[in-house]
Structure formats: structure tokens, C-alpha cells
């Protein structure tokens, strides 16, 4: 009876499922389609308006913070006119922030930023140019130093005045003088300092001194244009010491980090190659060797390189990675534990403990080859 009941129940259950499936199909066939979702007429424009409003408010808040930071503390170098005229623009920006008009907010914030930024950059260039004269102004001729002092004095007087146009003009003059003239001199002096920090051969030092001689002569003249022309005529190797020193410093800093000993050895070898090239007669050859330091210090996601060995499983096939690791130890004459930072594995691959196993000794190469050949022959027969 039990067998008969089972044979009857199976077809009945299948028929019930079939009938139910047909009913669902017919119901879906006759049902109305789902309603089409319509986008509101002003949906896209409203989203754009919200985004513009959000960006305008963020920019306005940044402008207010910058103005308060620049002018919040008393500063005798800025006249009360400029201070009050700029701070008076903060309240209109705050009032505009209460509205939903991004154009009005942006216009008020731009007006505040322009004046606040002008005052900030005027003081910035005055400070940088004054420091330049104090540190390396002696390298310039008296007429050139006088031109720099005159530009600084004009900008300082404009800051204590009450004319935005005059302040803007004097700041433009001083900024162009610093960005396009004084930085050339500063770059040259920094490059000379880089050369002095390197142990170079007399031949390389002589090449460098001969190359920079025309520019140093122009610095004793009375024309900024002549300095600019001489700087443009520099041979390419004049800039090589800058990069060489930076690469060497990067390599030495990397050695101090927690990296693999083999990485330290590679970086130190690259540094030694640069030191050897600096005793030759070619700056370009030394720079090429310095590129090797950069390659050796290559990072992954801003962190030192980490070597991870993963050993797969597979039962008896675990003998294959064991053979490969034994050969790797034989060729490098180094235990596996010293070649990788982390060793992980699955199944039989997780059995190996490279900290305790000398795979090259545990798995002699000829015996392993014979074992694999025998295993292959057995597999072919089966």
C-alpha cells in the first residue's frame, strides 16, 4: 500500500503545480501593466538648482572663514580702510546665505574673496621677497637689489593706503618680480647647495661651474632680462644635481622604514651606483643611475612593498609547489622565510612552515623530479 500511495502522490502533486502555474500565467496575461513612473516637469531643473545652491553656500562659507582668519587679528601693515571695507562685505554674504538664490550668494561671496585674497597675497609676497633679500640678496648687484626694495616699499605703502586699484597694481608688480625673476636666482642658489652636498669628481664640479658662470655674471649686472636669458640657456645637466640629491634622500629615508631586507639591499645598491657615477665625468649618467633609486623605492598605495607567498592546495599535488619553493631556495641560496613577508596557504599549502622547514634540504631536487615523473607516468596510465 505504501508503494502505491507514493506512486499516486507524485503525479497528483505535479498536476497541482502545473495547474497553479497556468493560473498564474493567465492572471498575469490579463492584468493591467504597472503604471509608468513620470518625472515631474521641473524635476531636473530643481535638482540642478539644489546642487548650485549647495555649492554656492559652501563657497560663501569658505570666503567668510578666509576673510575672518586673514583680518581677524590686528595687523599694522593693513590700513583700517582696507580692513573695514573687507569686513563690511561679510554681513551681505551672511544675509545672502538665508536666501535660496545661488547667483546672489555666489556674487556676494566672489566680491568678498577678491578683496580678502588680494590683501592676503600682498602681505605674502612682501614677506617672501623681504626674506629673499635677507637670505641671498647679497648675490645680486646693488641696482637689482634696489629694484626689489623699491617694489617692496611700493606694495607696503599701498597696503597702508585707501585705493584698491593701487594695491592691485603694486601687488602684481611685486608678484611678477618674485615669480619670474627672484625664483630663478633662488633655484640657482639651491642647485649650487645641492652640488656642495654631493661628493662629485673634480671634472663634474668644473662642468657645473662653467655652465652657471654666465648666469652668475648676469646677477652682478643691472638687467633682469639678461638673467632670464642666461637661465634659459642652461644645459640640461645643470638641473641634474637637484634630482640626484632628492632621489638619494628618498632612498635613505626608505631604508629607515620597515621594509624587507632585500628591498633595503636593492636601494642601497642603487645609491652606491649613483655615488660611483658621481666620480665619473657625466652628469647625465649619474642622473640615470639616480632614476634606479626611484624605481627601487617604488610604493604601492603609499606603503612599502610587502611580499606575500600563497601556496595552493590539492592533496598530493602539493608536492608541486614544494618543488618550486625548493628550487627557489636553491637558486637564491636563501630560505623561503627570508624571501617573503607573509606566507599563507590552503589545505596542503597551509602545512608548509617556511620558518621551520629548509625545503631545499627536505626535498632534494633529483628525488623530487623522479617523484613527479613517476606520478605523471602513473596518471597517464590511469
Phi, psi and omega in degrees: 000325182295318181295320181295317181299318180295320180292329181281324185292323183298309179296324181296317179296319180294321179294321179296319179295321180295317179296318179297320180295319179294321179296320179295319180296315180296320179296317179294327182294319183273348182289153179285147180294154180296151181294144179281129180280122183258140177277131178305149183304321183256021184296312182293316181295325178293320178296318179295321179297318179295321179293315177299320180294319179296316179294319181295319180293321178297315179296321180294318179296322177295321179295319179295315181297318180295317180295318180292324178290322182286325188243003183293317181274146178299139181216115183289345182283346181249134180289158177296331179298310181294321181295310182291323181295325180281315181295334179292341180276352181289317182298317176300326178292320179293324176293321179294330179295340179280350180265176176249026182256102182295328180294318179294318179297315181296320181295316179294319181292323179295318179298320179292317182295321182299315182286318180296317180294323179297316178296321180296312183290328178298313178292325181297312183289327175298316180295315182293320181290321177297319178295322178299314180297323181290322185276310189229015181298337181294341179285346180263158176288164180299317179298321180291320177297322180296323178295320179294315179299322179295318179294320178296315181296320179296319180291322178296318179293323179295324179296332180267004181265209183215033182228114181294323181294319178295318178298318180296320181292314180293325178291321177298319179296314182292320180293319177295322179297319181286313186291322188253350182239299186293327180294331176297314179295318180296320178297319179297314182294325177292324178293320176299320178296322178297318180297320180294336179276350180261147173268093185249160179287157176303328180295314179293320179296321178294318178302317182293315181296321179294323183290324184268354183302315180299323180290320178296326176292321179294330179292342177268001179269208182226026182227122175289329179297323179294322176297318179297318180295317181293325179294322179292336182269007178301137169295156183298328186290347180297328181274354183298318181304326180302310182289323182298313180297318180297319180293320179296317179296322177296318179296316180294324177293324180291323180299327181287346181279173181274079178243171182294143180305324179294328176293317177300319180296320180294317181294317180296324177296321178293321178294319178297324178294323177293316179301321178292320180293330179290348175268003179268215184229019183223117175293325181294321178294321178294322179293322178298319177295326180294329176300330178297329176294318180297320178294319181292333181267013184302139183250160172238113181058035176077006180241157177299153180294135178240126181267124181239127176255121177247127181249120181283164179265206178129022177066236182295338179290350174299347178292336183289308176298330177297319177297316181296318179293323177298318179293323178296319176295322182294318183286324181270347183055037182221135177299150181302324183299335180266354179266341183228151177276322180226141177233121179230162181197167179239135176058236180296336177291339178273356181283326184294132174240094185295346178286337184246340184259133168262092190298326180294332178272325180288325183241084178301142187299311182298318182296323180291322179297316178299320181296318180292321178297318178297320179295321179293319179296319179295322181294322181293326180290325180275000000 
